[in-house]
């Protein structure tokens, strides 16, 4: 993992510099209980995720983006497991270690095992996947490579998913590809105390 070897290009704004615009952005995206946890200075308060706080350099964008992204995370049309497999494939293809670590950990909530994580490197070619999972991973690669799901994959997906899910899957891949670009370009680092060693490393050869 290259999560801590270099200083970030764009560090999160210090908490003492968070102004009303920043707090408004957070409140647009999160319940007040979460906002209070983020702003807490208590010694045992968990750090706010760097992937969130780095965006606060642009509060107007951050508030809207985080509110939108929370729909994909917490009000999904797709099953959580299916979303997380696609996100992990995006993180693998885009060489985003920050995204990889965060979503390996999140995927554990939804039954994504270490063997699943390691199989992500093979994309749709792994024998681990159900037919739908294979098509979702194929669609992920097609969107990254050609910006379009091919006709055969779309036809199979349309037989297994409803229209709301078909819309959402394209936005999942596009959203997390965009976030990977941001995390990679800003040099977003894992939070202090995050145990990257407990997560299978992102396989090499991610550009294949």
C-alpha positions in Angstrom: 0.0 0.0 0.0 1.2 3.5 -0.7 -1.2 5.0 1.8 1.4 6.6 4.1 4.7 6.9 2.3 4.2 10.4 1.1 2.6 13.6 2.2 -0.7 14.3 0.5 -0.7 16.8 -2.3 -3.8 18.3 -0.8 -4.2 17.8 2.9 -7.7 18.1 4.6 -8.3 21.5 6.0 -7.5 21.7 9.7 -10.6 21.2 11.9 -10.0 24.6 13.6 -10.4 26.2 10.2 -13.8 24.7 9.4 -16.2 27.6 8.9 -20.0 27.9 8.5 -19.7 26.9 4.9 -17.9 23.7 5.8 -20.3 22.8 8.6 -23.2 23.5 6.2 -21.7 21.1 3.7 -21.4 18.4 6.3 -25.0 19.0 7.5 -26.3 18.7 4.0 -24.8 15.3 3.7 -24.9 13.7 7.2 -27.2 13.5 10.2 -26.3 15.9 13.0 -25.0 13.0 15.1 -22.4 12.3 12.5 -21.5 15.9 12.1 -20.9 16.2 15.8 -18.7 13.2 15.7 -16.7 14.8 12.9 -16.2 18.1 14.8 -15.5 16.5 18.2 -12.1 17.2 19.7 -12.5 14.5 22.3 -9.4 12.3 22.6 -11.3 9.2 21.8 -13.3 10.7 18.9 -12.7 8.8 15.6 -11.2 10.9 12.8 -13.4 12.0 10.0 -12.5 10.1 6.8 -9.8 11.9 4.8 -11.8 11.1 1.6 -14.6 13.3 3.0 -12.6 16.1 4.7 -10.3 16.7 1.7 -13.3 17.6 -0.4 -14.2 20.3 2.2 -11.8 22.7 0.5 -14.8 23.2 -1.9 -17.8 23.2 0.5 -20.5 23.9 -2.1 -19.3 20.9 -4.2 -18.6 18.7 -1.2 -22.1 19.1 0.3 -23.8 18.2 -2.9 -21.5 15.4 -3.8 -21.5 13.7 -0.4 -25.3 13.9 -0.2 -25.5 12.3 -3.7 -22.9 9.6 -2.8 -24.8 8.7 0.3 -27.8 7.7 -1.8 -25.6 5.1 -3.5 -24.2 3.9 -0.2 -27.2 3.9 2.1 -30.3 4.1 -0.1 -29.3 1.8 -2.9 -31.4 0.1 -5.6 -28.6 -2.5 -6.0 -27.6 -5.0 -3.4 -24.8 -3.7 -1.1 -22.6 -6.7 -2.1 -23.0 -6.0 -5.8 -22.1 -2.3 -5.4 -19.0 -3.1 -3.3 -17.8 -5.7 -5.8 -18.0 -3.1 -8.6 -16.3 -0.4 -6.4 -13.5 -2.8 -5.6 -13.0 -3.5 -9.3 -12.9 0.2 -9.9 -10.3 0.6 -7.2 -8.2 -2.2 -8.6 -8.4 -0.8 -12.2 -7.7 2.8 -11.1 -4.9 1.8 -8.7 -6.6 3.7 -5.9 -5.3 2.3 -2.6 -7.4 4.6 -0.5 -10.6 3.5 -2.2 -9.4 -0.2 -2.1 -8.8 -0.2 1.7 -12.0 1.6 2.6 -14.2 -0.6 0.5 -12.5 -3.9 1.4 -13.4 -3.0 5.0 -17.0 -1.8 4.0 -17.5 -5.0 2.0 -16.9 -7.2 5.0 -20.3 -6.0 6.3 -22.0 -7.5 3.2 -20.4 -10.9 3.1 -17.4 -10.1 0.8 -14.7 -12.5 1.9 -10.9 -12.4 1.5 -11.2 -14.9 -1.4 -13.8 -12.6 -3.1 -11.4 -9.6 -2.7 -8.5 -11.5 -4.2 -10.7 -12.7 -7.1 -11.5 -9.1 -8.0 -8.2 -8.9 -9.8 -9.6 -11.4 -12.3 -12.7 -9.4 -12.9 -15.5 -11.3 -14.6 -13.1 -14.1 -15.4 -13.2 -15.6 -11.9 -15.3 -18.7 -11.3 -16.4 -17.3 -7.9 -19.1 -15.1 -9.2 -22.8 -15.7 -9.7 -24.0 -15.0 -13.3 -25.2 -11.5 -12.2 -22.0 -10.7 -10.4 -20.0 -11.7 -13.5 -22.1 -9.4 -15.7 -21.7 -6.5 -13.2 -18.0 -6.9 -13.2 -17.9 -7.1 -17.0 -20.0 -4.0 -17.1 -17.6 -2.2 -14.8 -14.6 -3.0 -17.1 -16.6 -2.0 -20.2 -17.5 1.4 -18.7 -13.9 2.1 -17.7 -12.5 1.0 -21.0 -15.1 2.2 -23.5 -17.6 4.4 -21.5 -20.4 2.1 -22.5 -21.8 -1.3 -21.5 -21.8 -3.6 -24.6 -25.0 -4.9 -26.0 -24.7 -8.5 -24.8 -23.8 -7.5 -21.2 -26.7 -5.0 -21.2 -29.2 -7.5 -22.4 -28.2 -10.0 -19.7 -28.3 -7.3 -17.0 -31.7 -6.1 -18.2 -33.0 -9.6 -17.7 -31.8 -9.6 -14.0 -32.2 -6.0 -12.9 -35.0 -3.4 -13.0 -34.7 0.0 -14.6 -33.8 1.7 -11.4 -30.9 -0.7 -10.8 -29.7 -0.4 -14.4 -29.4 3.4 -13.9 -27.7 3.0 -10.6 -25.0 0.6 -11.7 -23.7 3.0 -14.3 -23.6 5.8 -11.7 -21.8 3.5 -9.2 -19.0 2.9 -11.7 -18.8 6.5 -12.8 -18.9 7.9 -9.2 -16.2 5.7 -7.8 -14.0 6.2 -10.9 -14.3 9.9 -10.3 -13.5 9.5 -6.6 -10.5 7.4 -7.5 -9.2 10.1 -9.8 -9.7 12.6 -6.9 -8.1 10.4 -4.3 -5.1 9.6 -6.5 -4.6 13.2 -7.7 -4.9 14.7 -4.2 -2.8 12.0 -2.6 -5.4 11.2 0.0 -3.9 9.2 2.9 -5.5 6.6 5.2 -6.7 8.0 8.5 -4.3 7.8 11.5 -4.6 4.5 13.1 -6.2 2.8 10.1 -4.9 -0.7 9.9 -4.1 -1.3 6.2 -2.2 -4.4 7.1 -5.5 -6.2 8.0 -6.7 -5.7 4.4 -5.5 -7.8 1.4 -3.2 -5.6 -0.6 -4.5 -4.3 -3.9 -3.2 -6.8 -6.5 -0.5 -5.6 -8.8 -1.1 -5.4 -12.5 -4.2 -3.2 -12.2 -3.9 -1.7 -15.6 -4.2 -5.0 -17.5 
